[in-house]
């Protein structure tokens, strides 16, 4: 949930580390720090708050080193203070460590070292690593790190430097992502490709229980048991400009406006219009088995979970497969009884979500086949699953997920149509759905063209402290996702409900100061949603409707209306989702929130 960036090479390291930290700030932003080897000394600088605070501290400091490690923190152990910020160091100030993850046995290790006379400065579990490596150091940093990590329980992505081994960085991974970047002037390490994408697109992904030693001209990878590993370089798709604002005030708004393109990317090269059959090359290794699947479990967290819930309804309509959707954080604590030939589909933007990875491992133990739907090539979920599908959506920097939600729903639809055509969908039905998918990018543009109108609605209601989002069937999960977006970035309390549950409790909350967002396109739930709107209006509750273009009946009933173009009922959540994203964005903007970096949240949740 934090950001790591390291460099050893021939360029001045300070600007490289600061730039990398800024690109990683969405991963954690309550404090930051860096340690740079400058001759025979290591300069340590840390600051509480955003990267700008650290930048102020080091701007006037003359550091000439070409090797260093840096970190932006999202606090777990210990409050956001300068002493708790990373890098952490050992008692003798020789060993400097940055760390993502959680050391579960840190208390027992700390007590053991205190008995040996070690004094601790911070409340962090990371300092335990620094002190332990310092104790174990005997000339070889690589061996000291290896020995120390063998004593550690928990998860980590860790980078270490030592005064006695200039021009050498040692890194290791267990459960928290680390990527090595290779350039003609040196080597990088990052928790995310964004940290190094300005300098290189040639990378190697470290896997669990692997270590690496980096120098100016070389790097080597080994297992935790010191067995050498050879691994070829990968070329990443992302370009540096994709991680820039490009004139937008926030990454979230930029990514909302990128959705016509990300939907195109999700379907590009994957459609056979004349046959009414999608083509998904990533699932070929399991295709024969997948054709026989009649039970599927989608596991995910947060926004990906709500996308999975929409997908459940889509699979039920288009296929003969029974689908469950499970929160990954709860999945492995249930008693799992999978029918024969069950597929578990894991969805994650980063491909590194700790709870989703744990769910995958539990599903494999229970004999399920595994599919991944992820956005990051080479991520952990892609390696832990049997096959998968990439979003190809480019980097999503804003903490609140937007374009990945619509991309995930699009890809789940492709998979459902593919399986449905082998089960019950006719050629005509397949062709019609594919045409509807092809029309989606332009339809999303029509929703985006109402941005000023949605901004005006937000201006009218952003002062309301409680909101309700209602939907039925496909739009019930969308109501929950809409409420999540508003909560995440505006800090307004919002609840997403199945509209049929109104009279079972939530209706007690309705009052003139509580807006309800009703997702009411013209589908088979239309008349029932109208009844729910009448219930709200009878209690003087304001209603913002997301309704099908030209629906004058709804327009006459409600206080505000956002129009979405007509499409298949199961594709409405994509169009309505864009409307909810804009509404949340503008409410947060009027409230002056930190939209891309909402409080207490981080983009990639790599600890449980």
ChimeraX attribute file (.defattr): number of C-alpha atoms within 10 A of each C-alpha:
attribute: neighborCount
match mode: 1-to-1
recipient: residues
	/A:1	26
	/A:2	32
	/A:3	32
	/A:4	32
	/A:5	32
	/A:6	32
	/A:7	32
	/A:8	28
	/A:9	23
	/A:10	15
	/A:11	15
	/A:12	16
	/A:13	22
	/A:14	25
	/A:15	12
	/A:16	22
	/A:17	27
	/A:18	23
	/A:19	18
	/A:20	27
	/A:21	33
	/A:22	19
	/A:23	23
	/A:24	27
	/A:25	29
	/A:26	25
	/A:27	26
	/A:28	26
	/A:29	29
	/A:30	22
	/A:31	28
	/A:32	34
	/A:33	28
	/A:34	31
	/A:35	29
	/A:36	26
	/A:37	25
	/A:38	18
	/A:39	14
	/A:40	10
	/A:41	16
	/A:42	23
	/A:43	15
	/A:44	20
	/A:45	20
	/A:46	27
	/A:47	26
	/A:48	21
	/A:49	17
	/A:50	19
	/A:51	24
	/A:52	14
	/A:53	15
	/A:54	21
	/A:55	21
	/A:56	11
	/A:57	12
	/A:58	18
	/A:59	11
	/A:60	8
	/A:61	10
	/A:62	9
	/A:63	17
	/A:64	14
	/A:65	22
	/A:66	22
	/A:67	31
	/A:68	32
	/A:69	30
	/A:70	31
	/A:71	35
	/A:72	37
	/A:73	30
	/A:74	24
	/A:75	19
	/A:76	16
	/A:77	14
	/A:78	13
	/A:79	16
	/A:80	19
	/A:81	17
	/A:82	17
	/A:83	18
	/A:84	25
	/A:85	30
	/A:86	30
	/A:87	29
	/A:88	30
	/A:89	28
	/A:90	22
	/A:91	18
	/A:92	10
	/A:93	16
	/A:94	19
	/A:95	26
	/A:96	28
	/A:97	28
	/A:98	33
	/A:99	31
	/A:100	30
	/A:101	25
	/A:102	23
	/A:103	20
	/A:104	13
	/A:105	14
	/A:106	19
	/A:107	12
	/A:108	11
	/A:109	18
	/A:110	20
	/A:111	13
	/A:112	12
	/A:113	17
	/A:114	12
	/A:115	9
	/A:116	10
	/A:117	10
	/A:118	17
	/A:119	13
	/A:120	16
	/A:121	13
	/A:122	19
	/A:123	16
	/A:124	22
	/A:125	23
	/A:126	26
	/A:127	27
	/A:128	28
	/A:129	30
	/A:130	26
	/A:131	28
	/A:132	24
	/A:133	28
	/A:134	23
	/A:135	18
	/A:136	16
	/A:137	20
	/A:138	10
	/A:139	11
	/A:140	13
	/A:141	24
	/A:142	22
	/A:143	16
	/A:144	18
	/A:145	25
	/A:146	22
	/A:147	17
	/A:148	19
	/A:149	21
	/A:150	11
	/A:151	11
	/A:152	18
	/A:153	13
	/A:154	14
	/A:155	22
	/A:156	27
	/A:157	28
	/A:158	25
	/A:159	30
	/A:160	28
	/A:161	29
	/A:162	25
	/A:163	18
	/A:164	15
	/A:165	16
	/A:166	19
	/A:167	21
	/A:168	23
	/A:169	27
	/A:170	25
	/A:171	28
	/A:172	29
	/A:173	26
	/A:174	22
	/A:175	23
	/A:176	27
	/A:177	30
	/A:178	30
	/A:179	25
	/A:180	25
	/A:181	26
	/A:182	21
	/A:183	16
	/A:184	11
	/A:185	13
	/A:186	21
	/A:187	26
	/A:188	30
	/A:189	29
	/A:190	28
	/A:191	26
	/A:192	24
	/A:193	29
	/A:194	23
	/A:195	29
	/A:196	32
	/A:197	23
	/A:198	17
	/A:199	17
	/A:200	19
	/A:201	21
	/A:202	18
	/A:203	23
	/A:204	20
	/A:205	22
	/A:206	26
	/A:207	21
	/A:208	19
	/A:209	18
	/A:210	20
	/A:211	29
	/A:212	22
	/A:213	18
	/A:214	23
	/A:215	19
	/A:216	20
	/A:217	15
	/A:218	12
	/A:219	17
	/A:220	14
	/A:221	22
	/A:222	17
	/A:223	17
	/A:224	20
	/A:225	12
	/A:226	13
	/A:227	10
	/A:228	13
	/A:229	12
	/A:230	8
	/A:231	10
	/A:232	8
	/A:233	14
	/A:234	14
	/A:235	11
	/A:236	16
	/A:237	14
	/A:238	18
	/A:239	16
	/A:240	16
	/A:241	10
	/A:242	15
	/A:243	17
	/A:244	15
	/A:245	15
	/A:246	11
	/A:247	8
	/A:248	12
	/A:249	11
	/A:250	19
	/A:251	22
	/A:252	26
	/A:253	19
	/A:254	20
	/A:255	25
	/A:256	24
	/A:257	19
	/A:258	18
	/A:259	25
	/A:260	21
	/A:261	18
	/A:262	23
	/A:263	27
	/A:264	20
	/A:265	17
	/A:266	22
	/A:267	21
	/A:268	13
	/A:269	12
	/A:270	15
	/A:271	20
	/A:272	13
	/A:273	16
	/A:274	11
	/A:275	14
	/A:276	22
	/A:277	24
	/A:278	24
	/A:279	17
	/A:280	19
	/A:281	13
	/A:282	16
	/A:283	17
	/A:284	14
	/A:285	12
	/A:286	16
	/A:287	15
	/A:288	10
	/A:289	13
	/A:290	19
	/A:291	14
	/A:292	15
	/A:293	19
	/A:294	16
	/A:295	18
	/A:296	24
	/A:297	22
	/A:298	24
	/A:299	28
	/A:300	29
	/A:301	23
	/A:302	15
	/A:303	25
	/A:304	25
	/A:305	23
	/A:306	26
	/A:307	28
	/A:308	30
	/A:309	25
	/A:310	26
	/A:311	27
	/A:312	24
	/A:313	18
	/A:314	23
	/A:315	22
	/A:316	14
	/A:317	15
	/A:318	22
	/A:319	21
	/A:320	18
	/A:321	20
	/A:322	15
	/A:323	23
	/A:324	16
	/A:325	21
	/A:326	20
	/A:327	19
	/A:328	24
	/A:329	18
	/A:330	13
	/A:331	21
	/A:332	18
	/A:333	10
	/A:334	7
	/A:335	7
	/A:336	11
	/A:337	10
	/A:338	16
	/A:339	13
	/A:340	13
	/A:341	17
	/A:342	25
	/A:343	25
	/A:344	25
	/A:345	25
	/A:346	30
	/A:347	29
	/A:348	27
	/A:349	28
	/A:350	22
	/A:351	26
	/A:352	22
	/A:353	29
	/A:354	25
	/A:355	21
	/A:356	28
	/A:357	25
	/A:358	16
	/A:359	23
	/A:360	27
	/A:361	15
	/A:362	16
	/A:363	22
	/A:364	16
	/A:365	9
	/A:366	13
	/A:367	15
	/A:368	22
	/A:369	22
	/A:370	24
	/A:371	25
	/A:372	27
	/A:373	27
	/A:374	26
	/A:375	24
	/A:376	25
	/A:377	20
	/A:378	18
	/A:379	23
	/A:380	24
	/A:381	28
	/A:382	23
	/A:383	14
	/A:384	16
	/A:385	20
	/A:386	17
	/A:387	21
	/A:388	24
	/A:389	22
	/A:390	20
	/A:391	23
	/A:392	21
	/A:393	25
	/A:394	19
	/A:395	22
	/A:396	22
	/A:397	25
	/A:398	23
	/A:399	22
	/A:400	28
	/A:401	22
	/A:402	26
	/A:403	30
	/A:404	29
	/A:405	22
	/A:406	25
	/A:407	29
	/A:408	31
	/A:409	25
	/A:410	24
	/A:411	22
	/A:412	22
	/A:413	24
	/A:414	23
	/A:415	22
	/A:416	22
	/A:417	27
	/A:418	22
	/A:419	24
	/A:420	23
	/A:421	19
	/A:422	14
	/A:423	15
	/A:424	13
	/A:425	20
	/A:426	14
	/A:427	14
	/A:428	11
	/A:429	16
	/A:430	23
	/A:431	21
	/A:432	15
	/A:433	20
	/A:434	22
	/A:435	14
	/A:436	16
	/A:437	21
	/A:438	17
	/A:439	14
	/A:440	22
	/A:441	18
	/A:442	14
	/A:443	20
	/A:444	25
	/A:445	17
	/A:446	15
	/A:447	21
	/A:448	21
	/A:449	11
	/A:450	15
	/A:451	16
	/A:452	12
	/A:453	15
	/A:454	24
	/A:455	18
	/A:456	13
	/A:457	19
	/A:458	20
	/A:459	16
	/A:460	11
	/A:461	17
	/A:462	21
	/A:463	14
	/A:464	14
	/A:465	13
	/A:466	17
	/A:467	22
	/A:468	23
	/A:469	28
	/A:470	29
	/A:471	27
	/A:472	23
	/A:473	19
	/A:474	22
	/A:475	32
	/A:476	23
	/A:477	27
	/A:478	30
	/A:479	29
	/A:480	21
	/A:481	28
	/A:482	31
	/A:483	25
	/A:484	25
	/A:485	26
	/A:486	25
	/A:487	20
	/A:488	24
	/A:489	26
	/A:490	23
	/A:491	18
	/A:492	22
	/A:493	15
	/A:494	22
	/A:495	20
	/A:496	21
	/A:497	21
	/A:498	17
	/A:499	24
	/A:500	16
	/A:501	13
	/A:502	17
	/A:503	11
	/A:504	9
	/A:505	8
	/A:506	13
	/A:507	16
	/A:508	10
	/A:509	16
	/A:510	22
	/A:511	16
	/A:512	14
	/A:513	16
	/A:514	20
	/A:515	24
	/A:516	24
	/A:517	25
	/A:518	25
	/A:519	31
	/A:520	25
	/A:521	27
	/A:522	18
	/A:523	18
	/A:524	11
	/A:525	16
	/A:526	15
	/A:527	12
	/A:528	13
	/A:529	22
	/A:530	16
	/A:531	13
	/A:532	20
	/A:533	25
	/A:534	15
	/A:535	16
	/A:536	22
	/A:537	19
	/A:538	11
	/A:539	14
	/A:540	15
	/A:541	22
	/A:542	21
	/A:543	23
	/A:544	22
	/A:545	25
	/A:546	25
	/A:547	25
	/A:548	22
	/A:549	15
	/A:550	12
	/A:551	15
	/A:552	11
	/A:553	10
	/A:554	19
	/A:555	17
	/A:556	10
	/A:557	16
	/A:558	18
	/A:559	15
	/A:560	17
	/A:561	25
	/A:562	21
	/A:563	20
	/A:564	25
	/A:565	18
	/A:566	18
	/A:567	19
	/A:568	12
	/A:569	16
	/A:570	20
	/A:571	22
	/A:572	25
	/A:573	26
	/A:574	26
	/A:575	24
	/A:576	27
	/A:577	26
	/A:578	24
	/A:579	24
	/A:580	26
	/A:581	23
	/A:582	27
	/A:583	26
	/A:584	27
	/A:585	28
	/A:586	25
	/A:587	27
	/A:588	24
	/A:589	19
	/A:590	14
	/A:591	17
	/A:592	10
	/A:593	16
	/A:594	13
	/A:595	24
	/A:596	23
	/A:597	25
	/A:598	21
	/A:599	16
	/A:600	11
	/A:601	19
	/A:602	23
	/A:603	24
	/A:604	23
	/A:605	19
	/A:606	25
	/A:607	19
	/A:608	12
